[in-house]
Amino acid sequence: MPSLFDPLAIRGLKFANRVFVSPMCQYSSRDGYANDWHLVHLGSRAVGGAGLVLTEATAVLPEGRISPQDLGIWADGHIEMLGRIVSFIHEQGSIAGMQLAHAGRKASTSRPWEGHDAVPESEGGWTKVVAPSALRFSETYPMPQALTLDGIQEVVAAFAAAARRACRAGFRVVEIHAAHGYLIHEFLSPLSNRREDDYGGSFENRIRLCLEVVAAVRSEWPKELPLFLRISATDWIEGGWNVDDSITLARQLKPMGVDLIDCSSGGNVPHAKIPVGPGYQTAFAERIRGEADIMTGAVGMITSPVQAEHIIRTGQADAVIMAREFLRDPYWTLRAARELDEPIAWPVQYLRAGPKGAQPRVPVDLKSFESCFEEQHGVPDSSS
């Protein structure tokens, strides 16, 4: 079996190790633009040796933001600073990825440290909050409008356009966010989807938006580059979305070009009782990996190097995708390699702190993907 520090090949990429930085919302943008905070936040995890560094949930439409301070990819103007961040990540030997997202009925809300209330227009919020059905997440959240069929197609097109922009910025992985009670998850779950048209009711109808978004993104994303999808494997509520549904969905996603399922859970209803504890979601990654025959990432209270190594060596997942532990220690990957006595390349500036015999790090070789849009479509990108 592979180990945590063995490379992982997916399509035309090879990740230096199987430690991935999970998307972590920073609520620090203005009008969706990345800034120096994002450069330092994401760049420091790359300096710390992670194989993949994913951006926070990045909105494909302005009304798809969780808060007015979310990162965005709905406009060409967002590309320049994101490209600077990508270049730095790749210079450190890591690979840069972007999570594409639409918050659905959980949009236009306050940053966590300011509460969870709806944000009024006078404070930067918006009235166009959309969902599969006109059901609010909770009493303090906005009342959404049910998406029209034209609105659904606008969302699908926005995900595709966002993938093109991510490619132009230099990202080499995109992840579609279909978890945590945001728009795609809202369509998947019967708890939030009460539609009576082709996008609601039956399992086949409820997964339709997810499949359409995947097809649209995959058509715009170079075939040599990986596509991930994050799901909530279960709602943790009787009668909601569950792990059997997730396995069935994953079996359909693999032939469509999804390479890895990022296995989280919950977030769609406020009253779910979730048995949080070390590795509490890892069993979902193991089941989906085994029963859908697709790569998975394990996420959720993975904190120690031994725990992460055990997950990979026992075949429970192909990668560990960590969040809070990276907030505590941006250099977790370097520390884990030392604790596990595994080789890892160090930034040349930090070699004096590394173990005896540590090798200097070199940038990721991504030359073959420099013109990814032209490779995919046969023509230079004229901007959308």
N, C-alpha and C positions, 0 to 999 in steps of 0.2 A: 504493500500500500504506500501511497505517497506520504510525504511529511509536509508540515506547515511551510517549510522553506524550500520545497521543490518548486521549480517553475510550473506554470499552468498555461498551456497553449489553448487558445480559443480562436478559431478561424485563422486569420493572418497575424495575430498578436501572440506574444509570449510574455506573460506577467512574471516578474522576477521572483515573486513568492505569492502565497495564498492569503495574505493579510490585506484586506480591503477596508478603506475608510468609508463608512456609511454616510449617506446624505444627512447633514445636520443643519437645520434652518438657523440662520444667523440674524434675521430680521434687521439687517443693517444697510439695506439699499435705499436709494432714492430713485423713483421711476423705473425700477428694475435694473439699474446699472450696478455692475460690480465696481469695487473700489479697493483701496489699499488694505482694508480689513480682510477682504476675501483673499487677496494675494497672500497675506501673511498667514491667515487661518489655514488655507489649503496648502500653501507652499511649505509650511513647517511640517505638515504630516508627510509630504514627499521627502523632505530632508530627513525625516525620521525613518524612512525606508519602506513605507507601505508599497505594495505592488500596484494598487489602484487607488486613486483618490477621486471620489465622486463629489460633485457639487451638491449643495442643498437642493431641495425641490425648487425647480426653476420654471416659472410660469410661462405657458405657451400663449396666454392672452392676459391682458391687464386685469380683467375681472376674474382670472383664474388664480390670483394670488391669495394666499392665506391672510396676509396682512398687507397694508400699504408699503411696508418696508421689505417685501420679498424680492429675491433675485428674479430677473426676467430674461426671456429670449424671444420676445414677440416682435422685436424691431431690429433692423440691421445695425442701428447705433450701439446695440449691446455687445456686438462682436469684438470690437477693438480691445477693450480691457480684458474681456474673457480670454482673448488670444494671448495677451501678455501673461496671464496666469497659467494658461496651458503650457506655454513655452518654458516657464520656470519649472513646472512640475516635471516635464519631460527631460529637462536638463539634469534633474536629480535622479534619473533612472526609473521613476515611477511613470504610470500611465494615467492620463487625465480622462475622467468620464463625467457626463452630465446626466442628471435625473430630470426628465421632462414631466411636468405636472400641471394639473388643473384642480383647484381646491373644491370645486363644486359648492355644495351648501355650507361648507366650512370657510368660505371666503369672506373678505371684508371684516375681519375680526382683529382684535387687539393683539399686540405682541404678548407672549406669556407673562412677562414681568409687569404688564399693565392690566392684567385680567383676561377674561375670555369673552368680552362683550362685543356686540356689533359696533363697528366704527361708523359714525355718521359722516355724511358727505362733507360737512363743514370741517372735519378732521382728516380728510383724505380717503374716506370710504366711498363705496359706490352702491347703487341700488340694483344693478344688474347682477344679482346673485342667482345662479342657476343650479338645477339638480334634475334627476330623472322625474321626480314628483315634487309637488309643493308641500314638502314635509321638512320642518326645521330640525336641525340636529338637537337643539335644546332650547329652552325658553330664552336664553340670553343670546342666542345666535340669530342671524337674519332669517326672515322667511323667504325661501327661494322661489323663483318662478320655474315651472316645469319646462324643460327644453322643448322647443318645437323640432320638427324633423329638419328644417333648415338650420336651426341652431346646432343640432347634433352634427350635421355635415360641416358646419363652421369649426367646431371643435376638432373634428378629424383632420381637416385641412390645416388647422393651426399646429397640431402635433407634427404633421409632415413638414411644414415650413420651419418649425423649430429644429427639427433634425437636420435640415439643410444648413441652417445657421450654425448649429453646433459643429457640423463638419467643417464649415468655413473657418470657425474659430480654432480648429485644430484638435478638438476632442476625438478620442479614438474608441470610446464606449458611450452608448446612450442607454439609459434605463428608463422605461416607462413606469410611472408611478400609478399603480392600480391597487393601492393599499390605504389603510389608516382612515377610512371614511371619506376620502376625497372622491372626485367625480366618477372615475371609472369603477372604483369599489362600490360607490352608491348604486350604479347600474347593476353590478353583479349580485348584490344582496337583496333578497325579498323584503328585508326590514326597511329598506329605503327606496325601493323601486316598486311602485304600485301602478305602473303604466299598463294600459290595455292595448297597446299597439305592438309593432314588430320589435320593440325594444324592452318589453316587459312581459311578465307572466311566467312563461316557461323558462327553463334553464337555457335553452338555445337562444331565446330572445334576450335574456338578461346578459349573456356574454357577447352579444352582437357588437356593442360599441367597443369593447375591449379588442375583439378580433379585427374590427375595421381600423382602429388606431394602430394596431400592430402591423397590419398589411400596409397602411399608408406610410408609417415610419420606415418599415423594412424596404419599401420601394424607393425611398429617398436616401437610405443609409447604405454606404458602400458594402458590397457583398463580402469584402475581405475583413470587415470590422464587426465586432460582437454587438449583439442587442440583448439587453437584460430586461426583465420585468419584475417589479416588486409587487407581491400580493400580501394581503392579510389572509393567511391560510384558513382562519376561522374567525367568525364574529364573536365566539364565546357565548352565544345566545341560542337557545333552542329555537329551531325554525329559521335560523339565519344561514348565512354562507358557512360552509364547513370544509374540513380537510378533504373529504371525498369529492366535493365539488372542485376543489383546487387541483386535485390529481386529474380529474376529467378535463378541466380546462388546460392544464399543462400538456396533456397528451395532444391537444389540438394545436397548441402554440409551437411545439417543437418543429413540426413540418412547415410551419409558416416562417421559420427563421429566428425564433427566440432561442438563445443559446444557454441562458442561465435564469433560473427563478430565484429571486431574492425573497426568502421566506420569513415574513413578519406575521403579525396577527393583530386583531382588534381595531379599535378606533372608529367604528361606524355608529355605535350607540353609546351614550354616556353611562349607562347603568350596567354594562357588562362586568361580570366578576372574573377577573383574570388572575390565575394562580402564578403570579410573578415569582421567579426564583432563578438561580443560576442555570443558564442554558434551557430555559423553559420553552423555547420555540424550536430547539434543535431537532426534536422528533418530527416536526413538520418537514424540515429540509430532508431528513432521512427517508421518510415515506414517499415524498414527491420524487426524490432522486431515484428510489428503487422502483416505484410503481409506474412512473411516467417516463423513465429512462431519459432523464434530462439532468444537466448539471444544476446544482443548487448552491446557494450561499446561506449559511446559518447566521442568525442575528439574534441578539437579546441576552443581556447580562452575561456576555463572554468577557472575562476580565483577566484571567491568568494565562501565561504561556502554556502551561501544562494542559489546561482545559482546552485551549485552542488546538494544540497539537493532537490531543485525544480525538477531537471531532474529525480532523482530517485523516488521521491514521486508521480510525475505525470505519471510515467510509460513510460517515453521517452527512457530509457535505463536501463540496469541492473547494470551498473558500469560506473563511470567517469574515463577516462584515461587521465592523465594530464602530460604535459611536461614542458613548460616554467615556469609555476608557481612553479614547484618543483625546477627549477634552481634558482629561486629567494628565495625560502624558503624550505629547505629540511624537515622542521618540520611542513609543512602546515597542515598535518592531525591532529596533536596535537592541533594546533591553531583552526582548524575548529571545532573540538569536543568541545573545550571550548566555542567558539562563539555560537554554536548551543545547548549548555548545554546537550551534549550527553556524556555518559560514554566511556572512552577509557583507556586501560592499558598503564601505563608509564614505561619506563626503570627504574629499581630500582635506578640507579645512578642519575636520574633526578627527582625523586619523590618530592623533596623539592620545585621544581618549578611548580609542577602540582596543580590542583585544590584540594580543601579540600576533603578528602576521596578517592583520586585517588588510584587505585589498581596497584600493581607491575605487570609487564609483564612476561609471561612465554614463553619459546620457543614453536614453532609449533610442535605438535606431528606428526611426519612423519615416525615412526618406521615401519609401515606396508609397506612402499615403499622403504625400504633401499636396497633391492635386486631387483630393478624393472626390470632389464634385465632378470634375472633368472625367475621371476614371469611371464613375458610376453612370454618367449621362452622355458621355461622348462629346460634350461641349463645355466651354468655360461657364462658370456661374455668372449670370448677368444680374444677379441680386433679385430678391423677391419682395 
